[in-house]
Structure formats: C-alpha cells, structure tokens
C-alpha cells in the first residue's frame, strides 16, 4: 500500500481557514484572555459560525460537518498555534460529544449532539469524570447514581471540568452499584438549569487560562431515565457501556497531541524568527551552533510528533485497533515534546523569554497541561507498556469514516 503524505484540497482549505482565523481572531486577543482568565465567548461564536469547532467533526446525520478525524487534527493544530487556551475553549465540547456518540442511543445522539451542531446558536458541553479523590484511577468514582421512580438521583463532585458550570450539557460518569465494580459505572447527561447541579470553585491555572475550568457539584440531582446514556426506554443497553466508551475515547488522544504540536510550533517559529534578528558577537544568534542546533532539534521533534499524531488519527479513523498504544504514544510524545520545545524557546530568547512582553513564556505555561490532562504522561507510559508486554489487548473499534475510492484527488504536499 503506497504512503501518501499530501493533504486533500478540502484539508488544505480547512487548514488555511483555521490558520487565518487563528492569526486574525485569536492571536490579537490572546494576552487579554490569558491575563484576565475570561471565557472568550466572542471568539467561540465566530469559530462556531465558521465551522471550526467540534461540530465540524460530528456525523452529518446529527447535524455535524462530517469531516474526518485527520482533518480535525489539522484544524486543532492550527487553533492551538493561535492560542492554546482559546483552542481548548473552542474544542472542549468535542470530548463530551464523543462520549455521547460512543454510548448514546440514536435518540440521545440526535438530541444532544444536534444541540451542539445547531448552526444558529452556540451551545457547549462538558465532561465530568475526574473527581477530587479520583484522577488517573478514573474507575474509582465516588459520585453515585441511585435509581428512583422515573430516573436517577446523582450525588458527588467532579473536578477540573473544562466548561464545568457554564456548559449547556454536562456528561457525568457515576456508579450505580459499587458492588458491580466497573460494570456499575454509567454515563448521564445533565442539562443546564437542573437545580441539583451547580458550579463549585472555578480554578485559577498556570496556563490555558482562556479555558474555563471548574468543579461541578451534584446534590440530590434528579435526572430522568432517558438521560442515562446507552439505554432505551425499556431499560435495555444499546451501547458499549461507560467503561467501553471510555476505552473508545482513546481515539481522542491524537486531538490532545494536535494541541501540543500547535503550541510547540508557535514557540519554535517565534524563537527561530527572533534568533535571526537578535545579534551577538557580530552575527545573528541563529548562526551560532548552540542556537542553530537547538532549533534543529525543535523542528525535528515537532515533525516526529506530528507523524505519530497523524498515524494514530488515521488508525482510529479506519477502525484499526491501537495494538501498541499508538494513541497514547502520540499524546505522550507530543506533550513531552511541547514542554521541551517551549522551554527551549524561552532559552533562545534569554531574559526576553521570561517576561510577558513576548509570548514564549505563555507558550511554556500552556504546554505543561499536555503532560497532565486526559491521562498523565505516566499513565500513557503505563498504557503503552501493557500493550508491548502483552498485558493488554487492542479493542476493536468501528470505522469513523466510510470507505474511500482507491484514487485520491491530487493535492499539494503538506
């Protein structure tokens, strides 16, 4: 099978649109939102209007744009190049939407994913999995869902929820019966305005400060039976269940990698341009090997991360199982790479890299979270090691795209 590293004309068009949006709509206001930790509603609405938010990647039958995962990765990298915090604010609904698509009935998908895809109104979603005492060990949940007449009553607190408390729909994982272990975990959709759900503490963060992060607290929060994901009106399971869905969500890890790559690319480009203008000892510092070699390493690592990301995205898109933890490899390498590259960018700028007059200190702060969220770097190493040591088997996954014709249209090299 021949390899093809080109982009299709559609992908080129989306990349150019996203890059222009990042350059003209995001970068000019990045410092403001970082400094004030405000939710960038205006930027989010513009992205939604242009089809640059997760709705673009949701299936067409639910109102989405139907673009493939690789195209979504290209889009995400460009938005993160513009500003990581705003990119997270724009894209955060994608994780909850993916959970609904993985677990939900057709009626639930049409209702909730359709809400996120409404072209006339921006609606956002949040995912509630992490808890104050449950992070990497995501199955040790303390949030409970008690069956009552007509539905369930949820009690518990979710921690570090992106869009938590401001989302129109919140996907929450809770245990229905602790005696069942992982099989007792279920997913629920709670709509905004439910009197039993409220926002707790809004977090003040090191980076990605344009993204809203808060606790979500449920106190005797009643949800109707049809709010439990993956069960029909007769109470029969229709999906893979919450644990199966969380495994299927491994397909979202390349999107996290794409964000890290966008930040790293922004830092590299700024450091490269600065090094060509800054002179020391009679020539641009880029002409000194100490800097030139550092830039060479930065560029190489960015390209390596992008290749890992695209491979993982291509595999998920075509239903090829992650037999060696390829999704985790992409996220792990990209997150660590972004931290190295942004730190090196600060070093290239020297003292100027450490002050807020230049953006590289923000890039470095933004990069750190990519080693932590959606599975820490340590957890990714654990996942990969279990695959390569034969302790875990790959899970079959349905294709995310329809079969394509054998011939692709001609395209420029990316």
C-alpha positions, -999 to +999 in steps of 0.1 A: +000+000+000+016+033-010+021+060+015+007+095+009+017+125+030-003+150+010-034+168+021-066+167+001-079+201-014-106+201+014-079+197+041-058+224+026-088+247+026-097+240+062-061+244+073-059+277+056-092+289+071-082+278+106-048+294+103-063+327+091-088+326+120-060+318+145-039+347+132-066+373+129-091+365+156-071+346+183-036+360+185-046+397+188-066+389+220-046+360+234-028+381+260-061+397+272-078+363+278-047+349+294-043+378+318-080+381+328-089+343+326-121+352+308-141+328+286-137+340+250-173+339+240-170+361+210-141+341+196-160+308+203-191+321+185-171+332+155-154+297+154-188+281+156-202+302+128-172+293+105-175+256+113-142+255+132-155+239+164-161+202+172-194+203+153-174+201+122-163+166+131-196+152+143-215+129+120-237+146+094-268+126+104-267+145+137-262+179+121-224+179+121-200+187+093-188+151+090-151+159+084-127+131+091-105+128+122-073+136+104-089+168+091-099+176+127-063+171+138-051+196+112-077+220+124-069+216+161-032+221+155-039+254+138-062+267+165-036+258+192-010+276+171-032+307+175-037+303+213-040+271+233-064+284+259-089+297+233-084+265+213-094+245+243-124+267+249-135+262+212-129+225+212-138+213+247-173+202+237-157+175+215-149+151+244-184+152+257-198+148+222-176+119+216-188+102+248-224+107+237-217+093+202-199+063+218-225+055+244-258+071+234-289+058+217-299+072+184-325+095+201-298+108+225-273+114+197-299+133+177-309+154+206-277+162+224-252+161+195-278+180+175-278+207+202-240+212+198-243+213+160-271+239+158-258+265+133-279+293+147-268+291+184-235+282+201-240+255+228-212+239+247-207+207+266-185+194+294-173+161+306-173+151+342-150+122+350-122+133+373-131+138+410-113+153+440-101+118+450-101+102+416-078+112+388-057+087+368-076+059+386-108+070+368-128+039+376-127+046+414-156+070+413-173+083+444-202+100+425-233+079+429-264+075+408-293+060+428-323+045+409-356+061+418-390+063+402-387+079+368-349+083+368-318+086+390-306+109+418-269+118+415-246+130+443-209+138+441-183+163+429-165+164+396-131+182+395-112+201+367-142+201+343-135+221+312-166+242+307-179+229+341-208+250+354-212+270+322-220+241+298-254+236+282-250+198+287-228+180+311-218+143+306-213+128+340-199+094+350-213+079+382-216+045+398-250+029+400-238+000+421-204-002+437-207-040+441-206-043+403-173-026+401-166-011+366-198-026+353-218-004+376-204+028+361-229+047+339-229+079+319-256+106+323-264+138+305-274+167+328-288+198+311-281+234+322-306+247+347-310+214+366-315+226+402-295+198+416-263+207+397-241+238+404-207+251+397-182+249+425-148+265+426-135+280+394-098+271+391-070+296+386-045+280+364-009+282+353-018+280+316-046+277+291-062+304+311-088+314+285-104+280+291-130+278+319-122+251+344-143+244+375-158+219+399-193+206+392-213+197+423-244+174+422-266+174+453-297+152+450-296+159+413-325+142+396-322+132+360-349+113+341-343+078+328-337+089+293-308+109+305-288+077+311-266+072+281-269+039+261-302+026+275-335+025+256-370+032+271-373-005+281-340-003+300-320-024+276-284-015+269-278-002+234-241+008+235-208-004+249-214+009+284-194+036+302-162+016+306-163+005+269-170+041+259-140+054+280-118+029+261-132+040+228-124+076+238-087+066+233-094+079+198-095+114+212-059+113+223-045+123+189-065+155+193-047+163+225-014+157+207-025+181+180-029+209+206+005+202+220+020+203+185+003+236+177+018+252+208+053+238+201+051+251+165+042+286+176+071+286+201+096+273+175+086+298+149+088+327+173+122+315+186+135+310+150+124+344+139+138+361+170+172+343+166+175+356+130+170+392+142+190+391+175+227+397+171+255+386+194+293+386+187+288+402+153+261+379+138+226+367+143+224+342+172+208+317+148+242+315+131+258+302+163+257+264+166+244+265+201+212+281+189+211+265+154+213+230+167+187+237+194+163+250+166+171+218+145+161+196+174+129+216+180+119+213+143+127+176+142+107+168+174+077+187+161+077+168+129+081+135+147+052+143+170+030+152+140+037+119+123+028+099+154-004+120+157-014+115+121-007+078+123-029+074+154-057+095+138-056+075+106-058+043+126-088+055+146-105+068+115-102+035+097-111+013+127-076-001+132-071-010+169-043+006+188-023-027+192+007-010+207-009+020+224-004+043+193-029+069+206-010+071+239+023+072+220+011+103+201-002+121+232+029+111+253+055+122+228+037+154+218+031+165+254+067+160+264+079+175+232+058+206+237+073+211+271+109+207+258+103+230+228+086+258+246+113+257+274+140+259+247+122+288+231+124+307+263+161+299+265+167+311+230+151+345+239+171+346+272+158+373+295+132+384+270+117+349+270+110+352+307+089+384+305+054+389+293+064+413+266+070+382+244+046+352+241+070+323+247+065+324+284+028+319+278+035+291+254+056+273+281+029+277+307+003+264+282+024+234+273+026+219+307-010+208+309-005+185+279+016+163+301-012+160+326-048+161+313-067+133+296-042+108+311-008+119+325+024+112+308+030+085+334-004+068+326+004+069+289+036+051+296+017+026+316-008+020+288+020+016+262+040-008+284+010-030+290+004-033+252+040-040+243+044-065+271+012-084+261-007-075+293-034-057+273-051-065+240-063-039+215-100-032+214-118-034+181-132+000+170-157+008+143-145+029+114-151+067+118-153+072+080-168+054+051-146+036+026-129+060+002-123+054-035-090+039-044-077+071-060-074+104-041-075+138-058-042+154-064-030+177-036+000+197-027+025+183-002+019+194+033 
